[in-house]
Amino acid sequence: MLVLARKINESIMIGDDVEIVIIDIKGDQVKLGIKAPKTISVHRKEIYDEIQKENIAAMKSQLKPETLKDISDILQSHKEKKIDNSGK
């Protein structure tokens, strides 16, 4: 983990596209401004964790044993074709 000290109106860059600006500091609370492309999602950690939890639950509810068997069969077939082609 990188730990940096910043003052109000100072920034931190993440890559070339994400800038985090210190907006205000009051007591034990820091207000941050985040400038990022619209293609990058920005969430508070607790919201991000909830989204991930919901995505996993949705994925699990859609997976059925026969789906996993089909995926396994496809992967095995692909592996066998790759082995056959590399042996020629």
Backbone as a printed PyTorch tensor [residue, N CA C, xyz], in Angstrom:
tensor([[[  0.8480,  -1.1730,   0.0000],
         [  0.0000,   0.0000,   0.0000],
         [  0.8950,   1.2380,   0.0000]],

        [[  0.5670,   2.1480,  -0.8730],
         [  1.2690,   3.4260,  -0.9320],
         [  0.5430,   4.4020,  -0.0230]],

        [[  1.2650,   5.0750,   0.8540],
         [  0.6810,   6.0620,   1.7590],
         [  1.2760,   7.4140,   1.4200]],

        [[  0.4020,   8.3900,   1.1340],
         [  0.8480,   9.7260,   0.7560],
         [  0.2120,  10.7720,   1.6580]],

        [[  0.9230,  11.8540,   1.9000],
         [  0.3650,  13.0020,   2.6120],
         [  0.0230,  14.0580,   1.5620]],

        [[ -1.1720,  14.6010,   1.6300],
         [ -1.6250,  15.6290,   0.6940],
         [ -2.3370,  16.7240,   1.4770]],

        [[ -2.3170,  17.9190,   0.9360],
         [ -3.0390,  19.0440,   1.5200],
         [ -4.2210,  19.3780,   0.6330]],

        [[ -5.1080,  20.2570,   1.1100],
         [ -6.2690,  20.6670,   0.3310],
         [ -5.8120,  21.2050,  -1.0210]],

        [[ -6.5320,  20.8010,  -2.0630],
         [ -6.2970,  21.1520,  -3.4660],
         [ -5.0910,  20.4520,  -4.0860]],

        [[ -4.4370,  19.5630,  -3.3570],
         [ -3.3790,  18.7460,  -3.9510],
         [ -4.0020,  17.4710,  -4.4980]],

        [[ -3.3140,  16.8620,  -5.4460],
         [ -3.8660,  15.7090,  -6.1630],
         [ -2.9610,  14.4930,  -6.0830]],

        [[ -3.5590,  13.3720,  -6.4330],
         [ -2.8640,  12.1050,  -6.6220],
         [ -3.3290,  11.5740,  -7.9750]],

        [[ -2.4090,  11.1420,  -8.8020],
         [ -2.7620,  10.5670, -10.1050],
         [ -2.6560,   9.0480, -10.0320]],

        [[ -3.6330,   8.3780, -10.6050],
         [ -3.6110,   6.9270, -10.7550],
         [ -3.6050,   6.6710, -12.2540]],

        [[ -2.4850,   6.1870, -12.7570],
         [ -2.3340,   6.0330, -14.2000],
         [ -2.3710,   7.4050, -14.8510]],

        [[ -2.8140,   7.4370, -16.1040],
         [ -2.8890,   8.7010, -16.8400],
         [ -4.2710,   9.3350, -16.7790]],

        [[ -5.2690,   8.5820, -16.3030],
         [ -6.6500,   9.0240, -16.4610],
         [ -7.4050,   9.3510, -15.1780]],

        [[ -6.9000,   8.9370, -14.0350],
         [ -7.6540,   9.1210, -12.7960],
         [ -6.9000,  10.0790, -11.8810]],

        [[ -7.5930,  11.1440, -11.4790],
         [ -7.0070,  12.1290, -10.5670],
         [ -7.8780,  12.1990,  -9.3230]],

        [[ -7.2500,  12.1210,  -8.1720],
         [ -7.9490,  12.2580,  -6.8980],
         [ -7.4660,  13.5570,  -6.2560]],

        [[ -8.4190,  14.4430,  -5.9680],
         [ -8.1060,  15.7620,  -5.4270],
         [ -8.6390,  15.8490,  -3.9980]],

        [[ -7.8260,  16.3750,  -3.0890],
         [ -8.2690,  16.6160,  -1.7200],
         [ -9.0920,  17.9070,  -1.7450]],

        [[-10.3790,  17.8080,  -1.4550],
         [-11.2810,  18.9500,  -1.5130],
         [-11.3610,  19.6690,  -0.1680]],

        [[-11.4710,  18.8940,   0.9020],
         [-11.6470,  19.4980,   2.2250],
         [-11.2370,  18.5010,   3.3030]],

        [[-10.7920,  19.0340,   4.4170],
         [-10.4490,  18.2010,   5.5710],
         [-11.0850,  18.8560,   6.7920]],

        [[-11.9520,  18.1110,   7.4750],
         [-12.5830,  18.5990,   8.7050],
         [-12.5310,  17.4830,   9.7300]],

        [[-11.7630,  17.6860,  10.7780],
         [-11.6400,  16.6610,  11.8090],
         [-11.0870,  15.3830,  11.2310]],

        [[-11.8250,  14.2790,  11.3960],
         [-11.3560,  12.9920,  10.8860],
         [-11.9880,  12.6330,   9.5510]],

        [[-12.5860,  13.6230,   8.8750],
         [-13.2140,  13.3620,   7.5820],
         [-12.4890,  14.1180,   6.4700]],

        [[-12.2390,  13.4090,   5.3780],
         [-11.5770,  13.9900,   4.2090],
         [-12.5500,  13.9050,   3.0460]],

        [[-12.7490,  15.0190,   2.3290],
         [-13.5880,  15.0080,   1.1350],
         [-12.6700,  14.9290,  -0.0750]],

        [[-12.9540,  13.9460,  -0.9390],
         [-12.1650,  13.7200,  -2.1380],
         [-12.9870,  14.0320,  -3.3770]],

        [[-12.3250,  14.5780,  -4.3660],
         [-12.9140,  14.7130,  -5.6850],
         [-12.1930,  13.7350,  -6.6040]],

        [[-12.9400,  13.0210,  -7.4120],
         [-12.3350,  12.0100,  -8.2850],
         [-12.6830,  12.3460,  -9.7240]],

        [[-11.6550,  12.5630, -10.5270],
         [-11.8370,  12.8120, -11.9600],
         [-11.3860,  11.5510, -12.6900]],

        [[-12.3370,  10.9240, -13.3890],
         [-12.0320,   9.6850, -14.1010],
         [-12.8980,   9.6180, -15.3530]],

        [[-12.4290,   8.9100, -16.3790],
         [-13.2610,   8.7260, -17.5720],
         [-14.5640,   8.0150, -17.2110]],

        [[-15.5950,   8.2630, -17.9930],
         [-16.8920,   7.6320, -17.7330],
         [-16.8230,   6.1200, -17.8500]],

        [[-15.8160,   5.6090, -18.5200],
         [-15.6730,   4.1650, -18.6890],
         [-15.1700,   3.4840, -17.4230]],

        [[-14.7350,   4.2630, -16.4410],
         [-14.2290,   3.7150, -15.1820],
         [-15.2700,   3.9440, -14.0920]],

        [[-15.7230,   2.8690, -13.4760],
         [-16.6890,   2.9740, -12.3780],
         [-15.9710,   3.4340, -11.1230]],

        [[-16.6010,   4.3370, -10.3960],
         [-16.0520,   4.8150,  -9.1270],
         [-17.1460,   4.6490,  -8.0820]],

        [[-16.8590,   3.8520,  -7.0560],
         [-17.8260,   3.5890,  -5.9900],
         [-17.1220,   3.6430,  -4.6390]],

        [[-17.8880,   3.9480,  -3.6040],
         [-17.3770,   3.7550,  -2.2440],
         [-17.1740,   2.2580,  -2.0590]],

        [[-16.2110,   1.8700,  -1.2390],
         [-15.8550,   0.4500,  -1.0690],
         [-17.0500,  -0.3910,  -0.6500]],

        [[-17.8600,   0.0970,   0.2840],
         [-18.9900,  -0.7080,   0.7500],
         [-20.0250,  -0.9080,  -0.3570]],

        [[-20.1780,   0.0570,  -1.2460],
         [-21.0850,  -0.0910,  -2.3810],
         [-20.4980,  -1.0750,  -3.3930]],

        [[-19.2020,  -0.9570,  -3.6600],
         [-18.5130,  -1.8830,  -4.5640],
         [-18.6660,  -3.3270,  -4.0700]],

        [[-18.4430,  -3.5400,  -2.7720],
         [-18.5730,  -4.8930,  -2.2020],
         [-19.9880,  -5.4270,  -2.3760]],

        [[-20.9970,  -4.5770,  -2.1900],
         [-22.3860,  -5.0030,  -2.3440],
         [-22.6890,  -5.3690,  -3.8030]],

        [[-22.1740,  -4.5840,  -4.7300],
         [-22.3600,  -4.8760,  -6.1590],
         [-21.7380,  -6.2320,  -6.4990]],

        [[-20.5220,  -6.4740,  -6.0130],
         [-19.8550,  -7.7520,  -6.2720],
         [-20.6520,  -8.9170,  -5.6900]],

        [[-21.1610,  -8.7330,  -4.4810],
         [-21.9550,  -9.7750,  -3.8250],
         [-23.2200, -10.0800,  -4.6390]],

        [[-23.8860,  -9.0470,  -5.1190],
         [-25.0860,  -9.2350,  -5.9330],
         [-24.7640,  -9.9170,  -7.2660]],

        [[-23.6390,  -9.5340,  -7.8760],
         [-23.2400, -10.1620,  -9.1440],
         [-22.9630, -11.6490,  -8.9630]],

        [[-22.3000, -12.0000,  -7.8800],
         [-22.0020, -13.4120,  -7.6050],
         [-23.2990, -14.1850,  -7.3680]],

        [[-24.2080, -13.5840,  -6.5950],
         [-25.4860, -14.2520,  -6.3220],
         [-26.2710, -14.4550,  -7.6150]],

        [[-26.2720, -13.4620,  -8.4900],
         [-26.9880, -13.5800,  -9.7720],
         [-26.3600, -14.6610, -10.6350]],

        [[-25.0430, -14.7140, -10.6500],
         [-24.3520, -15.7120, -11.4490],
         [-24.6580, -17.1200, -10.9210]],

        [[-24.6370, -17.2740,  -9.6100],
         [-24.9110, -18.5880,  -9.0180],
         [-26.3390, -19.0340,  -9.3030]],

        [[-27.2690, -18.0850,  -9.2910],
         [-28.6610, -18.4650,  -9.5200],
         [-28.9000, -18.8800, -10.9690]],

        [[-28.0430, -18.4340, -11.8880],
         [-28.1950, -18.7830, -13.2960],
         [-27.4470, -20.0500, -13.6710]],

        [[-26.4750, -20.4500, -12.8650],
         [-25.7110, -21.6540, -13.1780],
         [-26.4810, -22.8940, -12.7400]],

        [[-26.5830, -23.8290, -13.6380],
         [-27.2380, -25.1030, -13.3470],
         [-26.2090, -26.1990, -13.5910]],

        [[-26.3540, -27.3240, -12.9420],
         [-25.3800, -28.3990, -13.1410],
         [-25.1800, -28.7670, -14.6100]],

        [[-26.2710, -28.7820, -15.3890],
         [-26.1180, -29.1390, -16.8080],
         [-25.3170, -28.0780, -17.5660]],

        [[-25.4170, -26.8160, -17.1390],
         [-24.6290, -25.7510, -17.7640],
         [-23.1460, -25.9820, -17.4940]],

        [[-22.8230, -26.3270, -16.2630],
         [-21.4300, -26.6090, -15.9240],
         [-20.9120, -27.8160, -16.6880]],

        [[-21.7610, -28.8290, -16.8710],
         [-21.3670, -30.0180, -17.6490],
         [-21.1030, -29.6340, -19.0910]],

        [[-21.9680, -28.7850, -19.6600],
         [-21.7760, -28.3300, -21.0450],
         [-20.4630, -27.5670, -21.1850]],

        [[-20.1830, -26.6930, -20.2390],
         [-18.9310, -25.9150, -20.2730],
         [-17.7380, -26.8500, -20.1740]],

        [[-17.8230, -27.8190, -19.2750],
         [-16.7450, -28.7900, -19.1180],
         [-16.5190, -29.5790, -20.3980]],

        [[-17.6050, -30.0050, -21.0430],
         [-17.4890, -30.7520, -22.3010],
         [-16.8310, -29.9110, -23.3930]],

        [[-17.2140, -28.6480, -23.4880],
         [-16.6360, -27.7500, -24.4970],
         [-15.1390, -27.5680, -24.2490]],

        [[-14.7810, -27.3360, -23.0120],
         [-13.3610, -27.1490, -22.6800],
         [-12.5530, -28.4110, -22.9560]],

        [[-13.0970, -29.5630, -22.6190],
         [-12.4060, -30.8300, -22.8590],
         [-12.2330, -31.0520, -24.3610]],

        [[-13.2800, -30.7840, -25.1450],
         [-13.2180, -30.9330, -26.5950],
         [-12.1530, -30.0120, -27.1900]],

        [[-12.1360, -28.7740, -26.7050],
         [-11.1440, -27.8010, -27.1910],
         [ -9.7240, -28.2640, -26.8460]],

        [[ -9.5560, -28.7920, -25.6450],
         [ -8.2450, -29.2810, -25.2090],
         [ -7.7970, -30.4540, -26.0850]],

        [[ -8.7070, -31.3610, -26.3780],
         [ -8.3800, -32.5180, -27.2090],
         [ -8.0160, -32.0930, -28.6310]],

        [[ -8.7390, -31.1250, -29.1980],
         [ -8.4320, -30.6290, -30.5430],
         [ -7.0550, -29.9760, -30.5600]],

        [[ -6.7350, -29.2530, -29.5060],
         [ -5.4350, -28.5820, -29.4350],
         [ -4.3130, -29.6090, -29.3860]],

        [[ -4.5210, -30.6790, -28.6180],
         [ -3.5120, -31.7390, -28.5100],
         [ -3.3500, -32.4310, -29.8650]],

        [[ -4.4870, -32.7330, -30.5480],
         [ -4.4370, -33.3820, -31.8660],
         [ -3.7000, -32.5140, -32.8760]],

        [[ -3.9660, -31.2180, -32.8810],
         [ -3.3260, -30.3120, -33.8450],
         [ -1.8440, -30.1090, -33.5660]],

        [[ -1.4500, -30.1650, -32.3100],
         [ -0.0360, -29.9550, -31.9920],
         [  0.7930, -31.2000, -32.2940]],

        [[  0.1440, -32.3590, -32.3860],
         [  0.8510, -33.6040, -32.6700],
         [  1.0950, -33.8580, -34.1460]],

        [[  0.5160, -33.0320, -35.0210],
         [  0.6550, -33.2370, -36.4720],
         [  1.9180, -32.6470, -37.0060]]])
